[in-house]
Amino acid sequence: MCKINNINIRLAIPQDYEKIWDIFHSVIKTGDTYVFDPETPKQHLNKYWVADYIHTYVAEINGNILGTYILKPNQVDLGSHIANGSYMVHPEAHGKAIGKTMCEHSLKEAQILGFNAIQFNSVVSTNMPAIHLWKKYGFSVIGTIPDGFNHSKLGYVDTLIMYKKL
């Protein structure tokens, strides 16, 4: 467990999965930041967020899980030295520095896990809070995928590939 900014970050355990699902579902149901179908069934959490090859973490304040993030190899085998990360904060917990704290933690944790870099494959171009945060922590946009995301309100918008060498 690691405590930063009064936020505890630790590896998730099976007893956390219900709260992780609550965060996951709350974030994806809007259809504006993640590629997951807003109607994704709960049983898919096992393959998208808590599979055996995924390092899943939770962020908690006073024992309440308010955020979660994952690190996993971006590719298999010869591409597995680069991590892929995804971060979610419960909508009711925005503004509490949870995303910032998870980012700080993940940069250290990725190195401990042996990754040389972190890459985000699909940052929605309209998700300005995430883009601003990732840039603040040294991530660069290394590519743009035109119309890479079907936004629930705006239709097709670009996605960004962002990268940081560790």
Sequence and secondary structure as in RCSB ss.txt:
>XXXX:A:sequence
MCKINNINIRLAIPQDYEKIWDIFHSVIKTGDTYVFDPETPKQHLNKYWVADYIHTYVAEINGNILGTYILKPNQ
VDLGSHIANGSYMVHPEAHGKAIGKTMCEHSLKEAQILGFNAIQFNSVVSTNMPAIHLWKKYGFSVIGTIPDGFN
HSKLGYVDTLIMYKKL
>XXXX:A:secstr
 EEETTEEEEE  GGGHHHHHHHHHHHHTTSSS SS TT  GGGHHHHTS TTSEEEEEEETTEEEEEEEEEESS
SGGGTTEEEEEEEE GGGTTSSHHHHHHHHHHHHHHHTT SEEEEEEEETT HHHHHHHHHTT EEEEEEEEEEE
ETTTEEEEEEEEEEE 
